[in-house]
Each structure stands twice: as structure tokens, then as C-alpha cells.
Amino acid sequence: MTAFFRLLAWSVITAGVVVAVLGAAGYWLYREAEGPGPLAEARTLVILPKSGIGAIGDLLADKGVIRHGFVFQLAAGLSARGSALKAGEYEFPAHVSVLQALEIIAAGRMVKHRLMVPEGLTTAEVLALVRDAPALDGDVGPPPGEGELLPDTYV
């Protein structure tokens, strides 16, 4: 009978330790996800197409937006927002939390750049304007015919 009580006592103690460890880990995870992040000033990052949750979490951690990439991965998985993450250029404010960063990316709140093409420019002048735009990169391709490019403010 005493062996039974010893086994019962050890089982209760073990269960208590497991519950305490899980509770502490859960509390730490919550504080890490909800609390302010280490970013001292706003930062803009580009999330490439087909980046998975792990790659995004690692990028945010490498650039100092958040402390731990795996916390981002856990938060994205537990909140079911992981499938809603979108590629693009994002600005993260200073001290953004993991959950706030997750929401910015999942909501698709990308940085918007504007390019104004004034009226009266030739095709060559418009192409030079596009080539010189700091937010754009890549090849402009073959030049369109004269009069095919319209004046407007493009986002």
C-alpha cells in the first residue's frame, strides 16, 4: 500500500512540475509575442514572394524587428494567420510587437510609392523618370511608342 502512495505522490509531483513548466513557457511566449519588440526606430523590409512563415520570422529576427523568429512562427501558426502572409515591402514602427508585425503582414499594409508622370513628357523622358525612381528596380523593357504612356500619378 505504501508503494501505491509513493507512486501517487511522485505522479502528482511530476504532473505539477510539468504544469508549472508549461505555464511558465506559455507565459513567456505570451509576453514575447505581445510585448514591445527591440526595434528602436521604424524600419522597412521587403518580404519576397513564396517566403514561408519560417523565412519571414527569421528575416524579422535578423533585421532586429523581433527578438526570436520561432515566436513569430508560433504566433502565426496558433493564430491561423500564417496562410494570410503576403509578399511586399512593409514598414514596421519602433517597438512593434510580434503580434503587431504579424498583423501588418497578414493585412497586406504595404508601403506605397508614388510616381508622378507629368503631362507633355516624351516616352524617353517618362522612361528616364521610371529608371531614376528610387523605389523601382529592374529593366523597363522595350520602349512603347510615342503617346502610349499617359500622364498620371502611379502607385
C-alpha positions in Angstrom: 0.0 0.0 0.0 2.8 2.4 0.7 4.3 1.8 -2.7 1.0 2.9 -4.2 1.0 6.1 -2.2 4.7 6.8 -3.2 3.8 6.3 -6.9 0.8 8.5 -6.5 2.8 11.2 -4.8 5.5 11.1 -7.5 2.8 11.2 -10.2 1.3 14.3 -8.6 4.7 16.0 -8.2 5.6 15.2 -11.8 2.3 16.5 -13.1 2.7 19.7 -11.0 6.2 20.2 -12.4 5.0 19.7 -16.0 2.1 22.1 -15.5 4.4 24.7 -14.0 6.9 24.4 -16.8 4.2 24.6 -19.5 2.6 27.5 -17.7 5.9 29.4 -17.5 6.7 28.7 -21.1 3.2 29.8 -22.2 3.5 33.0 -20.1 7.0 33.7 -21.6 5.6 33.1 -25.1 2.7 35.4 -24.5 4.9 38.2 -23.1 7.3 37.8 -26.0 4.5 37.9 -28.6 2.5 40.7 -27.0 5.3 42.9 -25.6 7.2 45.7 -27.3 9.9 44.5 -29.7 13.6 45.6 -29.8 13.3 47.8 -32.9 14.5 51.3 -31.9 13.3 53.2 -35.0 10.9 52.4 -37.9 12.4 50.0 -40.5 11.3 49.0 -43.9 11.7 45.4 -45.1 10.9 43.5 -48.3 9.3 40.1 -47.9 10.0 38.1 -51.0 7.3 36.1 -52.8 6.9 32.5 -51.6 8.6 33.2 -48.3 7.3 30.8 -45.7 6.5 31.5 -42.1 9.9 30.4 -41.0 11.8 32.6 -43.5 9.7 35.6 -42.6 10.3 35.0 -38.9 14.0 34.6 -39.5 14.1 37.8 -41.6 12.3 39.8 -38.9 14.6 38.5 -36.2 17.8 39.0 -38.4 16.8 42.6 -39.0 16.1 43.3 -35.4 12.3 43.8 -35.7 11.6 41.0 -33.3 13.8 39.0 -30.9 13.0 35.4 -31.9 11.9 34.1 -35.3 10.3 31.0 -33.7 8.0 33.2 -31.6 6.7 34.7 -34.9 6.2 31.2 -36.3 4.3 30.0 -33.3 2.1 33.1 -33.2 1.4 32.8 -36.9 0.5 29.1 -36.6 -1.6 29.5 -33.4 -3.5 32.5 -34.7 -4.2 30.8 -38.1 -2.8 34.0 -39.8 0.2 32.1 -41.3 -1.6 31.4 -44.5 -2.6 35.1 -44.9 1.0 36.4 -45.1 1.7 38.4 -48.2 4.9 39.3 -50.0 5.7 43.0 -50.3 7.5 46.0 -48.8 6.4 46.7 -45.2 7.3 49.4 -42.7 7.4 48.3 -39.1 7.2 51.0 -36.4 9.6 51.3 -33.5 9.0 48.7 -30.7 6.5 46.7 -32.8 5.4 43.5 -31.1 5.4 40.1 -32.8 1.6 40.1 -33.0 1.6 43.7 -34.5 4.2 42.7 -37.1 2.1 39.6 -37.9 -1.0 41.7 -38.4 0.8 44.3 -40.6 2.0 41.5 -42.9 -1.3 39.5 -42.9 -3.3 42.6 -43.6 -1.1 43.5 -46.5 -0.3 47.0 -45.3 2.5 47.6 -47.7 4.5 50.7 -48.3 3.1 52.6 -51.2 5.4 54.6 -53.5 4.0 57.1 -55.9 5.4 58.1 -59.3 4.0 61.2 -61.0 4.3 61.4 -64.8 3.5 65.0 -65.8 1.7 65.8 -68.9 3.8 66.7 -72.0 6.7 64.3 -71.4 8.1 62.3 -74.3 8.4 58.5 -74.0 12.1 58.8 -73.5 11.6 61.3 -70.6 9.0 59.0 -68.9 11.3 56.0 -69.2 14.1 58.1 -67.6 11.7 59.1 -64.8 10.9 55.4 -64.2 14.6 54.4 -64.4 15.5 57.1 -61.8 12.7 56.3 -59.4 14.4 55.1 -56.1 11.7 52.6 -55.2 11.8 50.8 -58.6 14.4 48.3 -59.9 14.6 46.1 -62.9 14.6 46.6 -66.6 11.9 48.8 -68.1 11.7 46.6 -71.2 11.3 47.8 -74.8 10.1 51.4 -75.1 6.5 51.9 -76.1 5.5 54.1 -78.9 5.2 57.9 -78.6 1.9 58.8 -76.9 1.3 55.4 -75.4 2.3 56.4 -71.9 -0.3 58.5 -70.1 0.3 61.3 -67.5 -0.9 60.3 -64.1 0.2 59.5 -60.6 1.0 55.8 -60.4 1.1 53.8 -57.2 
